[in-house]
Amino acid sequence: MRFLHVRLHAAAHRLPALSAFYGDRLGVELVDAGESSPAVRVGETQLDFVAGDGQPFYHFALLAPGNRFPELLEWARERTELLPDRTSGDVVFDFTNWEARACYLRDPAGNIVELIAHRGIGETAREGPFAGEELLGVSELGLVGETAELASVLERELDLEVWAGTVELGRLAFVGEKARTLILSPEGRPWLPTARGAEAHPVEAVLSGPPAGDTTIDSRYRIRRTTSATG
C-alpha cells in the first residue's frame, strides 16, 4: 500500500502559509503554489490542501529513509520548532516495536506532522545533510471516528486490514502495513505528543492496490484504491 494522493482541509486564511511552509521552508516540490489550493509532491504522494470550515487539523506522518534519521532530525530542527514529549521533554520518539524513530512539528494549519524513519525501509546510500526531496511520501494518516466501524468498512470494501493496535474502545488501530498506515482514532483521544484531542475532518485519499475500490465513510472520508501507479 502506498499513499498516492491525499487531500486535507485547512482554514482558508492558512493556505498561503502552508504553501510557504512546505515549499520554501521544508523544500518539497510545489505542484500548485496557488493561494486557494496549494499542493506539494512529497515522494510518492501528492498532498493537497483546500479551504474547509472552521479550523480543521489532522495528524499525518511523512516517511524518511530508515538510515537517515540523525540527518532528518538536524534538518527539521533547523527549520521549525519540534514538539517535545510532555513528560520527558525529549523531541526524539523511539518506537522500539516498529524499529522506528520520529519527531513531531506543527505546520501553519495546526496539523500535527510526524517525521518518521523505519529501520530497513527506504534506506539509501546518500550522505551529508538531509534535504526535503529525500522524503518518501505520506507514512501515516489519521482517520477519526468509531474505530470498529472504520476498520470494518475498510476491510470489507478495500481489503485493508488492521495490522497493529486494536479497535477496542479508546485505543488506536493501524490499518494497511508498516510504514504506510491509516491510524484509526476515537474522537477526543490526544494525538502524540500533544494534549490536543483528535477531531474528525474531511479526508480524501487514493491508495495503491489491489484490489481497486472506492468507499465513502460517514460522508466525511473518501478512500480509494487503484492499481494505477499515479492514482
C-alpha positions in Angstrom: 0.0 0.0 0.0 1.2 3.5 -0.9 -0.4 6.9 -0.4 -0.6 8.3 -3.9 -2.8 11.3 -3.3 -4.1 12.9 0.0 -6.4 15.9 0.2 -7.0 17.7 3.5 -8.9 20.8 4.6 -7.5 23.9 6.2 -8.8 27.3 7.3 -8.8 29.4 4.1 -6.6 32.1 5.6 -3.9 29.5 6.4 -3.5 28.2 2.8 -0.8 30.7 1.7 1.3 29.9 4.8 1.0 26.2 4.1 2.4 26.7 0.6 5.3 28.7 2.0 6.0 26.2 4.8 6.1 23.1 2.7 7.6 24.6 -0.5 10.0 27.2 1.0 10.9 26.0 4.5 10.8 22.3 4.0 11.9 22.4 0.4 9.5 19.8 -1.1 8.2 20.2 -4.6 5.3 22.7 -5.1 2.9 21.2 -7.6 0.5 24.1 -7.2 1.5 27.3 -5.4 -2.0 28.8 -5.7 -3.2 30.5 -2.6 -6.6 28.8 -2.8 -5.4 25.2 -3.1 -1.7 24.6 -2.5 -0.4 21.2 -3.5 3.0 19.6 -2.9 4.8 16.5 -4.0 6.3 14.5 -1.1 8.0 11.5 -2.7 5.3 9.1 -3.9 2.4 11.3 -2.5 0.7 14.4 -3.8 -0.5 16.3 -0.8 -3.3 18.9 -1.4 -4.8 21.4 1.0 -8.2 23.0 0.3 -10.3 25.5 2.2 -12.6 24.0 4.9 -15.0 25.1 7.5 -13.7 26.1 10.9 -10.2 25.2 11.9 -9.6 21.7 10.7 -6.4 19.9 11.7 -5.1 16.4 11.2 -2.3 14.0 12.2 -0.2 12.7 9.4 3.4 11.4 9.1 6.0 11.8 6.4 8.4 8.9 5.8 12.2 9.3 5.6 14.8 6.7 4.6 15.4 4.4 7.5 19.1 5.1 7.9 18.8 8.9 7.7 17.1 9.8 11.0 20.0 11.7 12.5 20.3 13.9 9.4 16.5 14.3 9.3 16.4 15.4 12.9 19.1 18.1 12.3 17.3 19.3 9.2 14.0 19.5 11.0 15.5 21.4 13.9 16.9 24.0 11.6 13.6 24.7 10.0 10.9 24.6 12.7 10.2 24.0 16.4 9.9 20.4 17.3 7.2 19.2 19.7 8.5 17.7 23.0 7.3 14.7 24.9 5.0 16.2 27.6 6.7 14.1 30.3 10.4 13.9 29.4 10.8 16.9 27.2 12.6 14.8 24.6 11.9 15.6 20.9 13.0 12.2 19.7 10.5 9.4 20.0 11.8 5.8 19.8 9.2 3.3 18.7 11.0 0.1 19.5 8.3 -2.3 18.4 8.3 -0.7 15.0 12.1 -0.3 14.8 11.4 3.4 14.1 12.3 6.8 15.3 10.3 10.0 14.9 10.0 13.7 15.7 7.0 16.0 15.5 6.1 19.5 14.4 3.1 21.7 13.8 2.5 23.2 10.4 0.8 26.6 9.9 -2.7 25.0 9.9 -2.1 23.3 13.2 -1.6 19.9 11.7 0.5 17.5 13.9 3.1 16.3 11.5 5.3 13.4 12.3 8.7 12.8 10.6 9.4 9.1 10.9 12.2 6.7 9.7 11.7 2.9 9.9 14.8 0.8 10.0 15.3 -1.2 6.8 12.6 0.8 4.8 13.7 3.1 2.0 17.3 3.1 3.1 19.7 4.9 0.8 23.5 5.4 0.2 23.1 9.1 0.3 25.3 11.0 2.7 25.6 14.5 4.1 22.8 17.0 5.1 19.2 15.9 4.6 17.0 17.5 2.0 13.2 17.7 1.6 13.5 15.8 -1.7 14.5 12.7 0.3 11.1 12.3 1.9 9.5 9.2 0.6 5.8 10.1 0.9 3.0 10.1 3.5 3.6 7.3 6.0 0.6 7.7 8.3 -2.8 9.4 8.1 -5.3 9.7 10.9 -9.0 9.0 10.5 -11.1 9.9 13.5 -14.4 8.3 14.5 -15.8 4.9 15.6 -12.7 2.8 15.1 -14.5 -0.5 14.9 -16.9 0.8 12.2 -14.0 2.5 10.2 -12.0 -0.8 10.4 -14.9 -2.9 9.3 -15.7 -0.7 6.2 -12.0 -0.5 5.1 -11.6 -4.3 5.3 -14.9 -5.1 3.6 -14.7 -2.5 0.8 -10.9 -2.2 0.2 -9.4 -5.3 1.8 -7.4 -3.1 4.2 -6.8 -4.9 7.5 -5.8 -3.9 11.0 -2.2 -5.0 11.3 -1.4 -3.4 14.8 -3.3 -1.9 17.7 -6.9 -2.7 18.4 -10.4 -1.4 17.8 -11.2 -1.6 21.5 -12.8 1.5 23.0 -10.3 4.4 23.4 -7.4 2.7 21.6 -5.7 3.2 18.2 -5.9 0.8 15.3 -3.4 0.7 12.4 -4.7 -0.3 9.0 -2.6 -1.1 6.0 1.0 -2.1 6.6 4.1 -1.0 8.5 5.3 2.5 7.3 2.2 3.1 5.2 -0.8 3.0 7.5 -4.1 4.6 8.3 -4.4 5.4 12.0 -7.9 5.0 13.3 -8.5 7.1 16.4 -11.6 7.7 18.6 -12.6 11.4 18.7 -11.0 13.3 21.6 -8.0 11.0 22.1 -4.9 13.2 22.2 -2.6 13.0 19.2 1.0 12.3 20.4 2.9 14.2 21.6 0.3 16.9 22.3 -2.7 17.2 24.6 -5.0 18.2 21.7 -7.8 15.7 21.1 -8.3 14.2 17.7 -11.1 15.7 15.6 -12.9 14.3 12.6 -12.5 16.4 9.4 -12.9 15.5 5.7 -10.2 13.4 4.1 -9.8 12.2 0.5 -7.1 9.6 -0.1 -6.0 7.5 -3.0 -4.1 4.4 -2.1 -2.3 1.9 -4.3 -4.0 -1.5 -4.7 -5.0 -4.2 -5.5 -7.9 -4.6 -5.1 -9.3 -1.5 -6.8 -12.2 0.0 -4.9 -13.8 3.2 -3.7 -15.7 3.9 -0.5 -17.1 6.8 1.5 -17.4 6.6 5.2 -19.8 8.8 7.2 -19.9 11.2 4.2 -16.5 12.5 5.5 -13.9 10.1 4.4 -13.5 9.1 0.8 -10.8 6.4 0.4 -10.0 4.9 -3.0 -7.6 2.1 -4.0 -6.2 1.9 -7.5 -3.9 -0.3 -9.5 -2.7 2.7 -11.4 0.8 3.9 -10.4 -0.3 7.6 -10.5 -3.8 7.3 -8.9 
